[in-house]
Amino acid sequence: MSIGDLVTWRHATKENSIEVEYGVIVERFDSRTAKEKHHWVSFINGKDSHKRRILCKESHLILVRDME
């Protein structure tokens, strides 16, 4: 995943009852203590769209082009 990629929450692709939220990766989060990769995501629609950006674990995100 890189800056500018269109992503959504991984759990939203498994559960049809949840509205799919789309977001764009705006920045990579660098930390010496974090063991997983994190990204700052700006969501376009859904419940998180009112926030400027959200810090997300890479394991919680999926690229939209990889969705079935």
Backbone as CSV, one residue per row, in Angstrom:
resi,resn,N_x,N_y,N_z,CA_x,CA_y,CA_z,C_x,C_y,C_z
1,MET,0.842,-1.182,0.000,0.000,0.000,0.000,0.883,1.239,0.000
2,SER,0.429,2.231,-0.736,1.208,3.460,-0.822,0.265,4.663,-0.829
3,ILE,0.838,5.843,-0.712,0.057,7.086,-0.678,-0.731,7.221,-1.977
4,GLY,-2.013,7.562,-1.833,-2.888,7.737,-2.989,-3.732,6.526,-3.313
5,ASP,-3.487,5.380,-2.676,-4.279,4.176,-2.933,-5.677,4.295,-2.328
6,LEU,-6.671,3.781,-3.049,-8.050,3.745,-2.584,-8.246,2.468,-1.774
7,VAL,-8.711,2.607,-0.519,-8.832,1.469,0.386,-10.218,1.450,1.044
8,THR,-10.523,0.328,1.690,-11.709,0.194,2.514,-11.351,-0.711,3.691
9,TRP,-12.255,-0.795,4.668,-12.029,-1.651,5.828,-12.142,-3.102,5.399
10,ARG,-11.258,-3.957,5.864,-11.258,-5.380,5.524,-12.540,-6.061,5.999
11,HIS,-13.027,-5.733,7.204,-14.222,-6.388,7.734,-15.478,-6.039,6.951
12,ALA,-15.496,-4.911,6.281,-16.672,-4.492,5.509,-16.866,-5.365,4.277
13,THR,-15.809,-5.967,3.802,-15.929,-6.825,2.620,-16.499,-8.188,2.986
14,LYS,-16.445,-8.564,4.264,-16.943,-9.863,4.705,-18.386,-9.804,5.172
15,GLU,-18.818,-8.643,5.657,-20.165,-8.484,6.185,-20.964,-7.565,5.264
16,ASN,-22.005,-8.098,4.661,-22.788,-7.322,3.704,-23.662,-6.273,4.372
17,SER,-23.885,-6.374,5.691,-24.767,-5.429,6.374,-24.101,-4.088,6.663
18,ILE,-22.784,-4.022,6.573,-22.053,-2.791,6.876,-21.879,-1.973,5.590
19,GLU,-22.147,-0.683,5.678,-21.912,0.206,4.534,-20.415,0.273,4.273
20,VAL,-20.040,0.074,3.036,-18.623,0.094,2.676,-18.134,1.532,2.653
21,GLU,-17.072,1.788,3.415,-16.461,3.118,3.452,-15.222,3.106,2.580
22,TYR,-15.064,4.132,1.771,-13.889,4.250,0.916,-13.020,5.392,1.415
23,GLY,-11.713,5.172,1.360,-10.780,6.198,1.789,-9.518,6.178,0.953
24,VAL,-8.735,7.222,1.083,-7.482,7.370,0.358,-6.352,7.473,1.375
25,ILE,-5.293,6.723,1.144,-4.119,6.813,2.021,-3.437,8.148,1.754
26,VAL,-3.308,8.964,2.804,-2.727,10.294,2.636,-1.305,10.410,3.186
27,GLU,-0.937,9.483,4.077,0.397,9.575,4.671,0.729,8.252,5.341
28,ARG,2.008,7.914,5.359,2.458,6.727,6.081,2.833,7.145,7.498
29,PHE,2.493,6.323,8.472,2.814,6.599,9.865,4.103,5.875,10.209
30,ASP,5.105,6.615,10.640,6.388,6.030,11.010,6.542,6.037,12.517
31,SER,6.822,4.850,13.069,7.022,4.735,14.508,8.082,3.673,14.763
32,ARG,8.921,3.934,15.684,9.955,2.956,16.032,9.409,1.852,16.914
33,THR,8.319,2.118,17.617,7.782,1.130,18.548,6.676,0.260,17.947
34,ALA,6.025,0.703,16.882,4.938,-0.072,16.278,5.509,-1.250,15.496
35,LYS,4.962,-2.441,15.744,5.434,-3.632,15.044,4.718,-3.824,13.716
36,GLU,3.535,-3.241,13.570,2.784,-3.330,12.324,2.875,-2.014,11.570
37,LYS,2.626,-2.065,10.259,2.593,-0.843,9.459,1.268,-0.126,9.686
38,HIS,1.312,1.187,9.731,0.128,2.025,9.898,0.101,3.090,8.802
39,HIS,-1.116,3.520,8.464,-1.292,4.554,7.455,-2.335,5.552,7.939
40,TRP,-2.166,6.809,7.581,-3.191,7.824,7.792,-4.118,7.769,6.585
41,VAL,-5.423,7.600,6.832,-6.404,7.465,5.762,-7.454,8.563,5.905
42,SER,-7.783,9.199,4.799,-8.861,10.181,4.749,-10.047,9.510,4.068
43,PHE,-11.144,9.301,4.821,-12.301,8.602,4.277,-13.212,9.557,3.527
44,ILE,-13.750,9.072,2.424,-14.578,9.864,1.527,-16.046,9.797,1.924
45,ASN,-16.500,8.625,2.373,-17.900,8.444,2.756,-17.977,7.619,4.041
46,GLY,-19.163,7.565,4.632,-19.374,6.750,5.819,-19.163,7.504,7.113
47,LYS,-19.150,6.738,8.209,-19.107,7.352,9.542,-17.806,8.076,9.848
48,ASP,-16.702,7.712,9.193,-15.409,8.343,9.465,-15.084,9.480,8.514
49,SER,-15.997,9.828,7.611,-15.699,10.848,6.598,-15.643,12.260,7.172
50,HIS,-16.221,12.485,8.358,-16.203,13.833,8.936,-14.857,14.167,9.588
51,LYS,-14.031,13.155,9.819,-12.722,13.383,10.427,-11.699,13.671,9.326
52,ARG,-10.698,14.455,9.666,-9.673,14.831,8.677,-8.905,13.604,8.200
53,ARG,-8.498,12.763,9.126,-7.804,11.529,8.787,-7.875,10.570,9.978
54,ILE,-7.718,9.286,9.695,-7.802,8.229,10.701,-6.519,7.404,10.614
55,LEU,-5.941,7.055,11.771,-4.769,6.184,11.793,-5.252,4.736,11.750
56,CYS,-4.802,3.971,10.760,-5.284,2.606,10.545,-4.117,1.631,10.431
57,LYS,-4.300,0.430,10.995,-3.335,-0.637,10.779,-3.485,-1.145,9.356
58,GLU,-2.379,-1.481,8.742,-2.440,-2.003,7.382,-3.230,-3.302,7.321
59,SER,-3.190,-4.098,8.383,-3.921,-5.369,8.391,-5.438,-5.170,8.433
60,HIS,-5.911,-3.986,8.802,-7.343,-3.690,8.845,-7.871,-3.140,7.524
61,LEU,-6.979,-2.854,6.588,-7.362,-2.240,5.312,-7.206,-3.216,4.157
62,ILE,-7.944,-2.970,3.086,-7.805,-3.738,1.857,-7.885,-2.752,0.692
63,LEU,-7.070,-2.983,-0.311,-7.126,-2.149,-1.511,-8.417,-2.442,-2.258
64,VAL,-9.066,-1.411,-2.755,-10.339,-1.585,-3.456,-10.148,-2.430,-4.716
65,ARG,-9.028,-2.287,-5.387,-8.797,-3.064,-6.608,-8.622,-4.556,-6.312
66,ASP,-8.354,-4.927,-5.050,-8.190,-6.333,-4.673,-9.489,-6.978,-4.200
67,MET,-10.560,-6.203,-4.106,-11.843,-6.744,-3.653,-12.418,-7.643,-4.729
68,GLU,-13.124,-8.687,-4.296,-13.756,-9.608,-5.251,-15.067,-9.074,-5.715
